[in-house]
Amino acid sequence: MKYLLKIKDSIWVTPVFYCSLSVILALIVVYTDINVIPRLDFELPFFLATELDLAKEILGSISGALLTMTTITFSTIMVVLTTYSSQFSPRVLTNFVNDRRTMRVLGVFMGGFLYSILSLAFMQQATFEGEVISAIVAVLLAVLCLFFFAYFIHFVASSIQVSNLIDSLVDDVKDEIDREGDRLDQEHVSVTNLKPEIVEEYEDTTVISAESFGFIQLIDYDDLFQWAKKNEAVIHVTPLIGEFATTSTEVLTIHHGKDVEVPDSLIDNITIGREQNVYQDVDYGLHKIVDVALRALSPGINDPNTAVQCIHYLTEALIKSFKYTGTYIIYNDERHFGRLITRRSSVEEKLYNVLSQISFYGRQDVVVLETLLESMENIAINSTDDVKQEIRTFSHYIYGRFDKDVIQEIDEQFINKRKMQLDEALANVH
């Protein structure tokens, strides 16, 4: 999984794949021109083959045109990245760069150019006899590139629309929540709010610290669980996914017997990188949406409607996330002994991380306050009593931070109406 994650985050994989295909295609077509076409018993139709001199002219023109289109595509990508960074958030750049459609278009143009230039390099008067099909194949590739370019323009125009970006960010979060739910629904996995106690006595405890500094990107829970179960040990994974670890941060605490040797390779099950990613990290996915909302509320942008839209989307993601409210995840063996213990952020932590900054920077916008109260109401309606307790606390927290001096009489009417609806949703919670 670690290597798949690295490949997924590498922008060079798709262009290299298409360039490799173009090299293979060029070799196949050149081989066909040299060894197959001269031996045919029939003459190819005029639209499938060209004379050698004409083929050279066509390939030269197409290679130059495709190189220009590749440059334009790259420049367009850089413009979009600049827009994302300045208008939305630097953390959402990966959503565009790592999109397969972006790199696929760039790969098709690079592959088409590589095919044309290689075919042109192989064309020598002494080698080829009669007509060739290399130029016609290049023309077909150029037409394909033209369709891809039109598609790319449409894709870029859609990508820079903030509603589409927010929708994409929420889809990433919801997908990760589903993956987390599948993991927590396993028969041997339980979730609790209470820190589990170790029922067995162990003679030794081994603490493993991080080998490098960075963010906890990935934890291979299954491998850690299988090792702990096989050796009848208990492993505590100390940090949360997405937390920053230094070389002195304790990441694994292992309770085991004296005869058990803890391998150094156990730390390889925890991937540490320079940047966070959404995989296994729901909180980071939520924070990316919060970043877009904060940028919209900044004086330079001043777009509260985008912030309101972000709050609505965050509400949907939080409702889905709060279906599992436990803080500790326990992997149990066949005897129901906890062998692997990990942490996940609590309801309180999620609400604070999502709402604290938005409520602060939107403290003078009545619409933002009303939307936050509406968000609290919707979450309360769709959540358990434990979550509702936290909602009650955070609704007071949010309202208390708001600048009351900007509230006019009519504003107060709408806010009081929203507060009454929230109180009704929390009526049966004590």
N, C-alpha and C positions, 0 to 999 in steps of 0.2 A: 504493500500500500504506500509505503514511503516513496518508492521509486515512481509509482504511478502518479503520485502527487507532484513530484518534481517535473515529470514529463508534462503533466497538465498545465503547470505554471510556466513552461518553457515556450516562448513564442517562436522559436526557430524550428520546432518539430514539423509543423504543417508545411511551411515553405520548403524545407529540405525534402519532405516526402514527395511533393509535387515536382521538385527539380529532379529527383531520382527517377520518377516516372518518365519525365521528358527525356532524360539521357537514354533510358531503356528504349523509349519509342524512337528516338533518333537512330540508335544502333539497328533496331529492327527494320526501319524504313530504308536506311542506307544499304543494309544487307539485301533487302528486297530489290532495290534498284540495281545492285551489282550482280546478284546471282539468280534472281527469280525472273524479273521482267525480260531480260534478253533471251531467256529460254522458252518464253510463252509461244504457243502455236498460233495465237491470234493477236490482233492489234488492239490495244486498249482504246476505249473511247477518248475523244479529243479533250473532254473535260476532266479526265483523270490523270493525264500525263502531259508534261511540257518538255520542250527542248532544254538542253543543259544551260545555255546562255540565259534563256528566259527564266529558268528556275533560280539561277544565281541572282538575277535582278529582283525577283519576287522575294526571295529569302532575305536579301539585304534590306529591302524596304520594310518588310514585316518586322525584322529584328530591331530596326531603328524605331519603328512605331511602338512596338511592345515595350522597349526600354523607356520610351517617353511616358507611356501609360503606367508603367511600374513606378516611375518617379512621381507622377501625379498622384497615384494611389498612396504612396508613402507620405507625400506632403499633406494629403487629405487626412491621413491617420494622425499626423502630428498636430494638425489644426484641431481635430476633435479632442485629442488628449489635452491640448491647451485649454479648450473650452471646458472640459470636464474638471480640470484642476482649478480653474479660476471661478467657474460658476457653481460647481457642485461641491466636490471634495477630492483631494489627491488620492484618497483611499478607494475611490470608485474607478480609478483608471484601469485596474485589472479587469473590470467587467467588460470593457471595450477591447482591450488588448488581447485578453485570453479568449475572447469570443471566437469560436471556430470559423464563423463567417468572415471575420476580418482577415485572419491569416490565410483562409482558403483563397480569397480573392487575390491577395498578394502572391500566394504560391502559384496560382494559375498564370499570372502575368510573368513571374520569374521563370516558370517552367516553359511557357511559350517562347520567351526570349532565348532561353538556353537551347531549346530544340532548334530554333531557326539558326542560331549562330553555329551550333555544332554541325548541322546539316550543310551549312555553307562552307564550313572548314573542310568537310569530307569531299566536297565536289571538286574533283580534278579531272581534266580532260582525258588523261591516260587511263583512268580507272573506270569511268562510266561509258557505256555503249548505248547510243540512242536516247530514248526519252526516259524521264524519271518521274516519280510520284511525290518526291520530297516537298516540292513547292505546293502541290495541292493539299497535302496534309498540313502544311504551315498555314495555308489560307483558311482551312477549317478551324485550326487552332485560333487564328486571329478572330474569326467570327465568334467562336466560343468566348474568347476574352472580351469581346465587345458586349455580349450578353451579361457576362459577369460584371463588367464595369457599370452597366445600367443598373444591375441589381445592387451593386455596392453603393451607388449614389442614393438609391432608395433606402438602403440600410443605414447609411450615415444620417440621412435626413430624419429617420425615425429614432436613431440612437440619441440625438442631441435634444429630443423632446423630454422634458423632465418627467412627465407622466410615465413614459415608457421606461425611463431609467429606474424610477421608484418601483414600478411594477416588476422589473427584472430583479432588483435587490430583494423585494419581498418574496419572489419565487425562490430565490436562493435560500432565504431563511426558512421558508416553509418546507423546502426539500430536505434541509438539514434537520429540521424538527421531526419530519417523518422518519429519517434514518435513525435519529436518537430514539424515537418511539419504538421502532422495530427492535432496537438493542435492549431497551428497558422492558419490552414485552416478553423477552425470552424467559423460559420456565425457571432457569437457574439464577435469574437476576431479580433482585428486590430493591425497592427504593424506600428510604425512610428519612425522617427529619432529625432523628436522634443519632448521635454518633455511636456507632456499634462498638461493643466491648469484645475483647478477645477472650473467648471462653476457655481456650487451652493455654497452658503455660509453656513458654518457649525458653530455651536455655540461652540463645544468642539473638542479638538484633544487629542487623547490618544496615547502615545508612549509605545510600549512593547519591552523590551530588552530580549536578550537571557538568558535562565535559566542556561545554561552550556556553556563551551567553546568547540570549535572544528570546523569542517568544515560543512558548510550547505550542507547536503546530499540530502534532499528531501523536496519539497514544495507541499502541497496539494492545488493546485490552485482552483480546483472546489469547495471545501468546503469553502475556503475563499471568493470566488466569490458569492456563494449562501448566505452566511451570510451577506455580504455587500449589496447584492441586496434586501434581505428580510428586512434589517434595514435601507435601503436608506442611506448607508454610503459609504465612499471611503477608500480603503485600499491601502497603498503604501508598497510594499515589498522592503525594502531598499537594502539588500545585493544581490549579484549575487549567483547563485548556484555554490558551490565549494569554495566560499570565507571563510576565517577563521573568526570566530566570538568569541569574548570574552563575559564575563558576563555583560559587560557594552555596548556591541554593540546593537544599536537600529535596530531591524529587521522588526518591523511593525509600521507604522504610520497610525492611523485611524482617519479620520474626520467624525464626527457624530453629531446628535442632542443631546440636553440635556437629553431627555427622553430615550435615548438609553444606555443600560448598556453593556459595553464591557466585555465579560466573559474571565476569566483567561485561559480557555481551548483553546482560539484562537491560543495561541503559540504552541499548540500540532500539529498544521498543518505544522510546520517546524521542520524537523528532523535534529539534530546536532550530528555528530559522530566524532570519533578520526581520521578516515581516509576518503579520498575522494573515490567516486565510479563513474563509467561512467553514471549510470542511471540519466537522466536529465542534465548531465554535459558533453556536447560535448567537451568543452575546455580541460577537464581533459583527455578524450580519446585521443585527439590530442597530449597532453603533454606526454602521455605514449610512443607514437611513437617517439616524439622528444627525449625522454630519451634514447631510443635504438640507435638513430642516434648519440647522444652525446657520449654514451659509445663507439660506433664504432670509433669515431674520437679521442678518448683519446689515449695518447701515449702508454699506456699499451696494448691496443687492436689493434689500427692502422689498421682499416678495412674501408677505405673510400667507398668501393663499397656497403657495407651495409648502410652507411649513404645516398648514392645516391638512393638506393632502398627506404629508408624511405621517402626521399624528393618526389619521384614519387608518393608514396602512399598518402602522405600528400596532394599533389596536387589534387588528386581525391576527397579526403574528403573535402578539402576547396571549391572546385567547387560546390560540393553538398550543403555545408553549406551556401554559399553565394547566394543561391536562395532567401533567406530571409535576408534582409540587415538592417532592422529596429533595433533600440536600445531599444525602449520601447514597451512593449506588454500591450494592454489595453483590458480588459474584459468589454463589454458594456451590459447594460440591454436593455429592450424592447424600452425604450425611447432614446436609444443611449447615455446614460450617462455612463461615465467610472466609474465602481465600483471597479475594481481591476487593479492596475498598477504595473507591474514588469519590471525588466531590463534584458537585455541579452547583451553579449559582442558585441562590434561594429566590423566592418570589420578591422579597424585600430588595435584594441586590439588583434583580432585573428591573424592577420599577424605578429604583433610584438611578441606575445607569441610563435608563431610557428617558426619564422625565425630568431629572434635576436640571440639566443644562437647558432644555427647551423651556421649562417654566421660568428659569432665570432670565434668559435672553428675550423671552416673550412676555416679560412681566408688565409691560406697558401696552400690550395689545389685547383688547377685550375679546376679540374673536379667538385668539389663541387660548385664552383662559377658558372660554366657553367650550372650545373644542376639547381641551384637556379634561374638563369635567364630564363632557359627553363620552370621552374615551373611558374614563373611570366607570361610568354607568354601564357601558356596554360590556366591559370586562367583568364587572360585578354580576351582571345578569347571567353570564355564561360561565361562571366559575363556582368553586366550592366555598364553604364558609371560611376555610383557612385563608384563601386568597382575598375574600371580602374583608377580612380583618385588616389586611395590609392595605387594601384599597381605601378603607376608611381613614387610616393613618395618613396615606399619601394625598388624599383629597384635601385634608386640612393643611398639609405641608404645602401643597401647590397654591391653595388660596391664600395662605399666610404670606407667601413670597410676593404676591401680586402688589403692584403699586396702586393703592386705593385712591390716590389723588387724581388719577385719570378717569375714574368711573363716574359717569354722569347718571342722572336719574333713570333714563330709559335703559342704559347699560345694566344698571342694578336690577331692573325688572327681569331682564333676560337671564342674568346670572342667577338670581334667586329662583327662577323657574327651573333652571338646570340643576341647581343644588337640591331642590325639592325632589326632582326625579331621581337624582343620585341617592338621596336619603331613602326613598321608597325601595330602591334596589337593594339597599343595605338594611332594610327595616328589621329583618329577623336575625341579624347578627349581633351577638353580645360580646 
